[in-house]
């Protein structure tokens, strides 16, 4: 974790400055709401830290640890299926390299992400040696 000196005590001015920074950025409100929710839970969770992480993730619009673990398990299962299909040659292997507009977890299509302006420039033309001139007939 932290390698800071445990006996270090910041000055009162620095503490106040840091507290104001946290309040200004909404950290104190977010932590207070999560801690109040945890306090008001009838059935306290076994892992309070996981509860806090998940609640903070939801507040930030992110996925929770369990949601990410489920997505990872689904992706690993899909990889095994595709590898099996590739090994046995069973049926066509669908192209899963580019997301489609119907993919629910992808808010943008590939066209929206990469435009022609963003495309890599074409490689510079290579200079070819001049073609040999055939002998002129007289």
Beta strands, then each sheet from edge to edge (+ up, - down):
end
